[in-house]
Amino acid sequence: MTKTIEVTISPKGETKIETKGFAGSECRQASRFMEEALGVRVSEKLATEFYQQVSPLQSVTEGQV
């Protein structure tokens, strides 16, 4: 699955960051720079993928891409 980070900005200026294709805490690592740039987090909703385990083989394979 392709890894993506979607950023939605409402007409009021509220932002929403949504990660897709990440397993475990990879999503937080991948989106950290966006969160730091946008300011204080108001809320967080964790997707099912957050609770999935990353296999060592998957990490090595993705690191070689």
PyMOL Python script that loads the backbone (N, CA, C, O; Angstrom):
from pymol import cmd

cmd.read_pdbstr("""\
ATOM      1  N   MET A   1       0.838  -1.184   0.000  1.00  0.00           N
ATOM      2  CA  MET A   1       0.000   0.000   0.000  1.00  0.00           C
ATOM      3  C   MET A   1       0.883   1.248   0.000  1.00  0.00           C
ATOM      4  O   MET A   1       1.911   1.286   0.676  1.00  0.00           O
ATOM      5  N   THR A   2       0.495   2.226  -0.731  1.00  0.00           N
ATOM      6  CA  THR A   2       1.214   3.484  -0.807  1.00  0.00           C
ATOM      7  C   THR A   2       1.034   4.277   0.488  1.00  0.00           C
ATOM      8  O   THR A   2      -0.061   4.342   1.046  1.00  0.00           O
ATOM      9  N   LYS A   3       2.110   4.867   0.944  1.00  0.00           N
ATOM     10  CA  LYS A   3       2.056   5.698   2.145  1.00  0.00           C
ATOM     11  C   LYS A   3       1.776   7.139   1.735  1.00  0.00           C
ATOM     12  O   LYS A   3       2.462   7.695   0.877  1.00  0.00           O
ATOM     13  N   THR A   4       0.763   7.735   2.356  1.00  0.00           N
ATOM     14  CA  THR A   4       0.414   9.114   2.049  1.00  0.00           C
ATOM     15  C   THR A   4       0.106   9.879   3.331  1.00  0.00           C
ATOM     16  O   THR A   4      -0.276   9.303   4.349  1.00  0.00           O
ATOM     17  N   ILE A   5       0.285  11.187   3.249  1.00  0.00           N
ATOM     18  CA  ILE A   5      -0.118  12.093   4.324  1.00  0.00           C
ATOM     19  C   ILE A   5      -1.040  13.115   3.687  1.00  0.00           C
ATOM     20  O   ILE A   5      -0.634  13.860   2.795  1.00  0.00           O
ATOM     21  N   GLU A   6      -2.291  13.148   4.152  1.00  0.00           N
ATOM     22  CA  GLU A   6      -3.268  14.098   3.631  1.00  0.00           C
ATOM     23  C   GLU A   6      -3.451  15.229   4.636  1.00  0.00           C
ATOM     24  O   GLU A   6      -3.613  14.989   5.832  1.00  0.00           O
ATOM     25  N   VAL A   7      -3.422  16.453   4.144  1.00  0.00           N
ATOM     26  CA  VAL A   7      -3.641  17.621   4.991  1.00  0.00           C
ATOM     27  C   VAL A   7      -4.873  18.344   4.467  1.00  0.00           C
ATOM     28  O   VAL A   7      -4.926  18.729   3.300  1.00  0.00           O
ATOM     29  N   THR A   8      -5.859  18.525   5.334  1.00  0.00           N
ATOM     30  CA  THR A   8      -7.088  19.217   4.983  1.00  0.00           C
ATOM     31  C   THR A   8      -7.157  20.501   5.794  1.00  0.00           C
ATOM     32  O   THR A   8      -6.952  20.490   7.008  1.00  0.00           O
ATOM     33  N   ILE A   9      -7.445  21.604   5.121  1.00  0.00           N
ATOM     34  CA  ILE A   9      -7.576  22.903   5.795  1.00  0.00           C
ATOM     35  C   ILE A   9      -9.001  23.390   5.589  1.00  0.00           C
ATOM     36  O   ILE A   9      -9.452  23.549   4.454  1.00  0.00           O
ATOM     37  N   SER A  10      -9.709  23.628   6.688  1.00  0.00           N
ATOM     38  CA  SER A  10     -11.096  24.082   6.609  1.00  0.00           C
ATOM     39  C   SER A  10     -11.138  25.571   6.291  1.00  0.00           C
ATOM     40  O   SER A  10     -10.124  26.257   6.421  1.00  0.00           O
ATOM     41  N   PRO A  11     -12.296  26.081   5.876  1.00  0.00           N
ATOM     42  CA  PRO A  11     -12.438  27.522   5.627  1.00  0.00           C
ATOM     43  C   PRO A  11     -12.117  28.375   6.861  1.00  0.00           C
ATOM     44  O   PRO A  11     -11.765  29.547   6.730  1.00  0.00           O
ATOM     45  N   LYS A  12     -12.240  27.788   8.055  1.00  0.00           N
ATOM     46  CA  LYS A  12     -11.928  28.504   9.297  1.00  0.00           C
ATOM     47  C   LYS A  12     -10.444  28.445   9.641  1.00  0.00           C
ATOM     48  O   LYS A  12     -10.011  29.050  10.622  1.00  0.00           O
ATOM     49  N   GLY A  13      -9.658  27.716   8.836  1.00  0.00           N
ATOM     50  CA  GLY A  13      -8.230  27.609   9.083  1.00  0.00           C
ATOM     51  C   GLY A  13      -7.827  26.430   9.943  1.00  0.00           C
ATOM     52  O   GLY A  13      -6.651  26.276  10.273  1.00  0.00           O
ATOM     53  N   GLU A  14      -8.787  25.596  10.311  1.00  0.00           N
ATOM     54  CA  GLU A  14      -8.478  24.401  11.099  1.00  0.00           C
ATOM     55  C   GLU A  14      -7.858  23.362  10.174  1.00  0.00           C
ATOM     56  O   GLU A  14      -8.289  23.201   9.032  1.00  0.00           O
ATOM     57  N   THR A  15      -6.850  22.661  10.668  1.00  0.00           N
ATOM     58  CA  THR A  15      -6.169  21.666   9.847  1.00  0.00           C
ATOM     59  C   THR A  15      -6.403  20.266  10.385  1.00  0.00           C
ATOM     60  O   THR A  15      -6.607  20.063  11.582  1.00  0.00           O
ATOM     61  N   LYS A  16      -6.368  19.310   9.474  1.00  0.00           N
ATOM     62  CA  LYS A  16      -6.502  17.899   9.816  1.00  0.00           C
ATOM     63  C   LYS A  16      -5.421  17.152   9.049  1.00  0.00           C
ATOM     64  O   LYS A  16      -5.312  17.282   7.830  1.00  0.00           O
ATOM     65  N   ILE A  17      -4.627  16.371   9.765  1.00  0.00           N
ATOM     66  CA  ILE A  17      -3.578  15.558   9.145  1.00  0.00           C
ATOM     67  C   ILE A  17      -4.018  14.111   9.251  1.00  0.00           C
ATOM     68  O   ILE A  17      -4.333  13.628  10.339  1.00  0.00           O
ATOM     69  N   GLU A  18      -4.039  13.422   8.123  1.00  0.00           N
ATOM     70  CA  GLU A  18      -4.429  12.014   8.103  1.00  0.00           C
ATOM     71  C   GLU A  18      -3.370  11.219   7.360  1.00  0.00           C
ATOM     72  O   GLU A  18      -3.011  11.543   6.228  1.00  0.00           O
ATOM     73  N   THR A  19      -2.875  10.173   8.012  1.00  0.00           N
ATOM     74  CA  THR A  19      -1.873   9.323   7.377  1.00  0.00           C
ATOM     75  C   THR A  19      -2.532   8.033   6.918  1.00  0.00           C
ATOM     76  O   THR A  19      -3.458   7.532   7.555  1.00  0.00           O
ATOM     77  N   LYS A  20      -2.042   7.504   5.807  1.00  0.00           N
ATOM     78  CA  LYS A  20      -2.576   6.251   5.268  1.00  0.00           C
ATOM     79  C   LYS A  20      -1.418   5.375   4.817  1.00  0.00           C
ATOM     80  O   LYS A  20      -0.431   5.862   4.266  1.00  0.00           O
ATOM     81  N   GLY A  21      -1.552   4.075   5.059  1.00  0.00           N
ATOM     82  CA  GLY A  21      -0.545   3.125   4.610  1.00  0.00           C
ATOM     83  C   GLY A  21       0.588   2.896   5.592  1.00  0.00           C
ATOM     84  O   GLY A  21       1.519   2.150   5.289  1.00  0.00           O
ATOM     85  N   PHE A  22       0.533   3.515   6.757  1.00  0.00           N
ATOM     86  CA  PHE A  22       1.556   3.340   7.778  1.00  0.00           C
ATOM     87  C   PHE A  22       1.075   2.330   8.801  1.00  0.00           C
ATOM     88  O   PHE A  22      -0.128   2.223   9.043  1.00  0.00           O
ATOM     89  N   ALA A  23       1.990   1.587   9.405  1.00  0.00           N
ATOM     90  CA  ALA A  23       1.636   0.632  10.450  1.00  0.00           C
ATOM     91  C   ALA A  23       2.307   1.056  11.751  1.00  0.00           C
ATOM     92  O   ALA A  23       3.428   1.566  11.753  1.00  0.00           O
ATOM     93  N   GLY A  24       1.607   0.838  12.844  1.00  0.00           N
ATOM     94  CA  GLY A  24       2.167   1.186  14.143  1.00  0.00           C
ATOM     95  C   GLY A  24       2.417   2.681  14.273  1.00  0.00           C
ATOM     96  O   GLY A  24       1.679   3.494  13.716  1.00  0.00           O
ATOM     97  N   SER A  25       3.451   3.034  15.003  1.00  0.00           N
ATOM     98  CA  SER A  25       3.738   4.450  15.258  1.00  0.00           C
ATOM     99  C   SER A  25       4.466   5.138  14.101  1.00  0.00           C
ATOM    100  O   SER A  25       4.845   6.303  14.224  1.00  0.00           O
ATOM    101  N   GLU A  26       4.669   4.438  12.981  1.00  0.00           N
ATOM    102  CA  GLU A  26       5.298   5.073  11.803  1.00  0.00           C
ATOM    103  C   GLU A  26       4.543   6.334  11.395  1.00  0.00           C
ATOM    104  O   GLU A  26       5.144   7.301  10.927  1.00  0.00           O
ATOM    105  N   CYS A  27       3.228   6.318  11.574  1.00  0.00           N
ATOM    106  CA  CYS A  27       2.413   7.462  11.162  1.00  0.00           C
ATOM    107  C   CYS A  27       2.811   8.719  11.935  1.00  0.00           C
ATOM    108  O   CYS A  27       2.883   9.807  11.363  1.00  0.00           O
ATOM    109  N   ARG A  28       3.068   8.570  13.225  1.00  0.00           N
ATOM    110  CA  ARG A  28       3.469   9.732  14.029  1.00  0.00           C
ATOM    111  C   ARG A  28       4.830  10.257  13.600  1.00  0.00           C
ATOM    112  O   ARG A  28       5.040  11.468  13.531  1.00  0.00           O
ATOM    113  N   GLN A  29       5.742   9.356  13.314  1.00  0.00           N
ATOM    114  CA  GLN A  29       7.073   9.765  12.861  1.00  0.00           C
ATOM    115  C   GLN A  29       6.989  10.485  11.521  1.00  0.00           C
ATOM    116  O   GLN A  29       7.664  11.491  11.303  1.00  0.00           O
ATOM    117  N   ALA A  30       6.161   9.964  10.632  1.00  0.00           N
ATOM    118  CA  ALA A  30       6.050  10.536   9.289  1.00  0.00           C
ATOM    119  C   ALA A  30       5.380  11.905   9.286  1.00  0.00           C
ATOM    120  O   ALA A  30       5.738  12.764   8.481  1.00  0.00           O
ATOM    121  N   SER A  31       4.423  12.116  10.165  1.00  0.00           N
ATOM    122  CA  SER A  31       3.672  13.372  10.157  1.00  0.00           C
ATOM    123  C   SER A  31       4.161  14.385  11.187  1.00  0.00           C
ATOM    124  O   SER A  31       3.613  15.484  11.275  1.00  0.00           O
ATOM    125  N   ARG A  32       5.174  14.037  11.961  1.00  0.00           N
ATOM    126  CA  ARG A  32       5.663  14.922  13.024  1.00  0.00           C
ATOM    127  C   ARG A  32       6.036  16.312  12.492  1.00  0.00           C
ATOM    128  O   ARG A  32       5.705  17.325  13.109  1.00  0.00           O
ATOM    129  N   PHE A  33       6.722  16.355  11.355  1.00  0.00           N
ATOM    130  CA  PHE A  33       7.150  17.657  10.826  1.00  0.00           C
ATOM    131  C   PHE A  33       5.958  18.555  10.503  1.00  0.00           C
ATOM    132  O   PHE A  33       6.029  19.772  10.674  1.00  0.00           O
ATOM    133  N   MET A  34       4.862  17.954  10.035  1.00  0.00           N
ATOM    134  CA  MET A  34       3.666  18.742   9.724  1.00  0.00           C
ATOM    135  C   MET A  34       3.019  19.265  11.003  1.00  0.00           C
ATOM    136  O   MET A  34       2.614  20.425  11.077  1.00  0.00           O
ATOM    137  N   GLU A  35       2.928  18.408  11.990  1.00  0.00           N
ATOM    138  CA  GLU A  35       2.335  18.825  13.262  1.00  0.00           C
ATOM    139  C   GLU A  35       3.137  19.956  13.900  1.00  0.00           C
ATOM    140  O   GLU A  35       2.560  20.915  14.411  1.00  0.00           O
ATOM    141  N   GLU A  36       4.449  19.848  13.872  1.00  0.00           N
ATOM    142  CA  GLU A  36       5.292  20.898  14.446  1.00  0.00           C
ATOM    143  C   GLU A  36       5.126  22.211  13.687  1.00  0.00           C
ATOM    144  O   GLU A  36       5.131  23.281  14.296  1.00  0.00           O
ATOM    145  N   ALA A  37       4.982  22.142  12.386  1.00  0.00           N
ATOM    146  CA  ALA A  37       4.829  23.351  11.575  1.00  0.00           C
ATOM    147  C   ALA A  37       3.464  24.013  11.787  1.00  0.00           C
ATOM    148  O   ALA A  37       3.344  25.235  11.703  1.00  0.00           O
ATOM    149  N   LEU A  38       2.440  23.203  12.061  1.00  0.00           N
ATOM    150  CA  LEU A  38       1.081  23.734  12.168  1.00  0.00           C
ATOM    151  C   LEU A  38       0.713  24.214  13.562  1.00  0.00           C
ATOM    152  O   LEU A  38      -0.223  24.999  13.709  1.00  0.00           O
ATOM    153  N   GLY A  39       1.419  23.766  14.582  1.00  0.00           N
ATOM    154  CA  GLY A  39       1.133  24.243  15.929  1.00  0.00           C
ATOM    155  C   GLY A  39       0.628  23.174  16.871  1.00  0.00           C
ATOM    156  O   GLY A  39       0.966  21.999  16.726  1.00  0.00           O
ATOM    157  N   VAL A  40      -0.179  23.574  17.834  1.00  0.00           N
ATOM    158  CA  VAL A  40      -0.633  22.714  18.917  1.00  0.00           C
ATOM    159  C   VAL A  40      -1.722  21.750  18.434  1.00  0.00           C
ATOM    160  O   VAL A  40      -2.663  22.144  17.745  1.00  0.00           O
ATOM    161  N   ARG A  41      -1.570  20.486  18.812  1.00  0.00           N
ATOM    162  CA  ARG A  41      -2.580  19.475  18.482  1.00  0.00           C
ATOM    163  C   ARG A  41      -3.770  19.637  19.418  1.00  0.00           C
ATOM    164  O   ARG A  41      -3.602  19.720  20.635  1.00  0.00           O
ATOM    165  N   VAL A  42      -4.964  19.683  18.853  1.00  0.00           N
ATOM    166  CA  VAL A  42      -6.180  19.818  19.641  1.00  0.00           C
ATOM    167  C   VAL A  42      -6.736  18.450  19.990  1.00  0.00           C
ATOM    168  O   VAL A  42      -7.206  18.235  21.107  1.00  0.00           O
ATOM    169  N   SER A  43      -6.688  17.523  19.042  1.00  0.00           N
ATOM    170  CA  SER A  43      -7.178  16.176  19.300  1.00  0.00           C
ATOM    171  C   SER A  43      -6.432  15.182  18.416  1.00  0.00           C
ATOM    172  O   SER A  43      -5.735  15.556  17.473  1.00  0.00           O
ATOM    173  N   GLU A  44      -6.600  13.912  18.749  1.00  0.00           N
ATOM    174  CA  GLU A  44      -5.955  12.860  17.976  1.00  0.00           C
ATOM    175  C   GLU A  44      -6.897  11.667  17.922  1.00  0.00           C
ATOM    176  O   GLU A  44      -7.449  11.256  18.942  1.00  0.00           O
ATOM    177  N   LYS A  45      -7.077  11.114  16.730  1.00  0.00           N
ATOM    178  CA  LYS A  45      -7.891   9.920  16.539  1.00  0.00           C
ATOM    179  C   LYS A  45      -7.006   8.892  15.857  1.00  0.00           C
ATOM    180  O   LYS A  45      -6.548   9.113  14.736  1.00  0.00           O
ATOM    181  N   LEU A  46      -6.761   7.774  16.519  1.00  0.00           N
ATOM    182  CA  LEU A  46      -5.875   6.747  15.981  1.00  0.00           C
ATOM    183  C   LEU A  46      -6.673   5.746  15.150  1.00  0.00           C
ATOM    184  O   LEU A  46      -7.722   5.263  15.574  1.00  0.00           O
ATOM    185  N   ALA A  47      -6.158   5.445  13.959  1.00  0.00           N
ATOM    186  CA  ALA A  47      -6.798   4.489  13.063  1.00  0.00           C
ATOM    187  C   ALA A  47      -6.397   3.067  13.440  1.00  0.00           C
ATOM    188  O   ALA A  47      -5.484   2.859  14.240  1.00  0.00           O
ATOM    189  N   THR A  48      -7.073   2.114  12.870  1.00  0.00           N
ATOM    190  CA  THR A  48      -6.782   0.705  13.116  1.00  0.00           C
ATOM    191  C   THR A  48      -5.334   0.373  12.813  1.00  0.00           C
ATOM    192  O   THR A  48      -4.722  -0.429  13.520  1.00  0.00           O
ATOM    193  N   GLU A  49      -4.777   0.975  11.775  1.00  0.00           N
ATOM    194  CA  GLU A  49      -3.405   0.704  11.360  1.00  0.00           C
ATOM    195  C   GLU A  49      -2.390   1.026  12.457  1.00  0.00           C
ATOM    196  O   GLU A  49      -1.312   0.433  12.500  1.00  0.00           O
ATOM    197  N   PHE A  50      -2.732   1.963  13.340  1.00  0.00           N
ATOM    198  CA  PHE A  50      -1.822   2.336  14.417  1.00  0.00           C
ATOM    199  C   PHE A  50      -1.532   1.139  15.326  1.00  0.00           C
ATOM    200  O   PHE A  50      -0.436   1.022  15.875  1.00  0.00           O
ATOM    201  N   TYR A  51      -2.494   0.275  15.480  1.00  0.00           N
ATOM    202  CA  TYR A  51      -2.359  -0.863  16.380  1.00  0.00           C
ATOM    203  C   TYR A  51      -1.743  -2.092  15.704  1.00  0.00           C
ATOM    204  O   TYR A  51      -1.569  -3.122  16.355  1.00  0.00           O
ATOM    205  N   GLN A  52      -1.413  -2.002  14.420  1.00  0.00           N
ATOM    206  CA  GLN A  52      -0.760  -3.089  13.714  1.00  0.00           C
ATOM    207  C   GLN A  52       0.726  -3.084  14.029  1.00  0.00           C
ATOM    208  O   GLN A  52       1.320  -2.028  14.248  1.00  0.00           O
ATOM    209  N   GLN A  53       1.311  -4.248  14.049  1.00  0.00           N
ATOM    210  CA  GLN A  53       2.734  -4.387  14.292  1.00  0.00           C
ATOM    211  C   GLN A  53       3.493  -4.286  12.976  1.00  0.00           C
ATOM    212  O   GLN A  53       3.009  -4.753  11.945  1.00  0.00           O
ATOM    213  N   VAL A  54       4.666  -3.685  13.000  1.00  0.00           N
ATOM    214  CA  VAL A  54       5.539  -3.604  11.838  1.00  0.00           C
ATOM    215  C   VAL A  54       6.523  -4.760  11.936  1.00  0.00           C
ATOM    216  O   VAL A  54       7.240  -4.892  12.928  1.00  0.00           O
ATOM    217  N   SER A  55       6.556  -5.593  10.909  1.00  0.00           N
ATOM    218  CA  SER A  55       7.492  -6.715  10.935  1.00  0.00           C
ATOM    219  C   SER A  55       8.885  -6.218  10.567  1.00  0.00           C
ATOM    220  O   SER A  55       9.006  -5.290   9.767  1.00  0.00           O
ATOM    221  N   PRO A  56       9.946  -6.811  11.131  1.00  0.00           N
ATOM    222  CA  PRO A  56      11.316  -6.403  10.800  1.00  0.00           C
ATOM    223  C   PRO A  56      11.597  -6.505   9.302  1.00  0.00           C
ATOM    224  O   PRO A  56      12.304  -5.660   8.753  1.00  0.00           O
ATOM    225  N   LEU A  57      11.059  -7.521   8.633  1.00  0.00           N
ATOM    226  CA  LEU A  57      11.256  -7.687   7.201  1.00  0.00           C
ATOM    227  C   LEU A  57      10.638  -6.531   6.430  1.00  0.00           C
ATOM    228  O   LEU A  57      11.229  -6.037   5.470  1.00  0.00           O
ATOM    229  N   GLN A  58       9.448  -6.096   6.844  1.00  0.00           N
ATOM    230  CA  GLN A  58       8.773  -4.985   6.181  1.00  0.00           C
ATOM    231  C   GLN A  58       9.597  -3.711   6.307  1.00  0.00           C
ATOM    232  O   GLN A  58       9.718  -2.969   5.333  1.00  0.00           O
ATOM    233  N   SER A  59      10.158  -3.439   7.460  1.00  0.00           N
ATOM    234  CA  SER A  59      10.965  -2.234   7.671  1.00  0.00           C
ATOM    235  C   SER A  59      12.206  -2.238   6.816  1.00  0.00           C
ATOM    236  O   SER A  59      12.558  -1.208   6.241  1.00  0.00           O
ATOM    237  N   VAL A  60      12.885  -3.375   6.716  1.00  0.00           N
ATOM    238  CA  VAL A  60      14.101  -3.483   5.907  1.00  0.00           C
ATOM    239  C   VAL A  60      13.773  -3.302   4.445  1.00  0.00           C
ATOM    240  O   VAL A  60      14.474  -2.578   3.739  1.00  0.00           O
ATOM    241  N   THR A  61      12.716  -3.947   3.977  1.00  0.00           N
ATOM    242  CA  THR A  61      12.341  -3.868   2.567  1.00  0.00           C
ATOM    243  C   THR A  61      11.988  -2.441   2.186  1.00  0.00           C
ATOM    244  O   THR A  61      12.412  -1.966   1.133  1.00  0.00           O
ATOM    245  N   GLU A  62      11.222  -1.747   3.016  1.00  0.00           N
ATOM    246  CA  GLU A  62      10.816  -0.385   2.704  1.00  0.00           C
ATOM    247  C   GLU A  62      12.006   0.571   2.771  1.00  0.00           C
ATOM    248  O   GLU A  62      12.043   1.557   2.035  1.00  0.00           O
ATOM    249  N   GLY A  63      12.963   0.300   3.626  1.00  0.00           N
ATOM    250  CA  GLY A  63      14.137   1.147   3.734  1.00  0.00           C
ATOM    251  C   GLY A  63      15.032   1.081   2.507  1.00  0.00           C
ATOM    252  O   GLY A  63      15.827   1.991   2.271  1.00  0.00           O
ATOM    253  N   GLN A  64      14.911   0.002   1.713  1.00  0.00           N
ATOM    254  CA  GLN A  64      15.745  -0.165   0.537  1.00  0.00           C
ATOM    255  C   GLN A  64      15.172   0.509  -0.688  1.00  0.00           C
ATOM    256  O   GLN A  64      15.859   0.630  -1.702  1.00  0.00           O
ATOM    257  N   VAL A  65      13.923   0.950  -0.620  1.00  0.00           N
ATOM    258  CA  VAL A  65      13.262   1.555  -1.783  1.00  0.00           C
ATOM    259  C   VAL A  65      13.850   2.895  -2.103  1.00  0.00           C
ATOM    260  O   VAL A  65      13.416   3.549  -3.052  1.00  0.00           O
TER     261      VAL A  65
END
""", "prot")
cmd.dss("prot")
cmd.show_as("cartoon", "prot")
cmd.util.cbc("prot")
cmd.orient("prot")
